[in-house]
Amino acid sequence: MGTQEYLLDKAEKKGIQKGKIEGKIEGKIEGKREEAIAIALEFKKMGLPIADIAKGTGLSIEEIEKL
C-alpha cells in the first residue's frame, strides 16, 4: 500500500469513527427528547399546568399542548 492509499484509508476510518460518534450523540438527544415527552404526557394527565410542565421538561408550551 502506497502513502496515498494509506492516507486515504486512514481518513476513511477516521470519517467512519466520527460518523459513529455523531450518531450516538444524536441517538442520546432523541432519547432524552422522547423521555421528556413521556414525562410531559404523564404530568398533563395529572392535570399540572402546562407552563410548569414546560419548565420541568424543557419542552415548549406549544409542544405540550399538541400532546
N, C-alpha and C positions, 0 to 999 in steps of 0.2 A: 504494500500500500504506500503510495507516494504521500508527500507532505500535503498536497491539496486535498486528496481523498481523506486523509487523517483529519484535517481541519474541518472538512465538511461533515464527516461522521461525528466528530466531537460537537460541532454546532447543532447538528440534528438531535443528538442525545440531550443536549442542554435545553433545546427547544421543547422536546417532549417532557422533560422533567419540569420545566416552567409551566407547561400546559396542565400537567397533573396537579401541581400546587395550586394554580389558579382555579382548577375545577373543584378541588377540595374546599377552597375558601368560599367559592360560590355556593357549594352544597351546604356549608355551615350557615351561611347567611340565609339561604332559603329555608333551612330547617328552623332557624330561630324565628323567622317570619311566620312560618306555619304554626309554631308553638304560641306565638303572640296572638295569632288569630284564634286558636283553640281556647286560649285563656280569655280572650275578649268575648267569645261566644258564651262561655260559662258565666262570666260577670254580667253579660247582658241578660241571660236567663234569670240571674239572681235579682235583676232589677236595679243594678247600680247605675248611677248617672253616666251618660256617655262621656262627658268631659273627664270624669275620674278614670274611666276605662282607658281613655286615650293617654292620660298621664301615666297610668300604670303599665301599659303595654308598649307605648311608643308608636302606636298606630294613629292615624289621623281620625278625626271625628267622622269625616266622610266615609272612610273605610269601615268604621264600626257601624255606621248607620246602614250600610249595604249588607251587613251580615244578617 
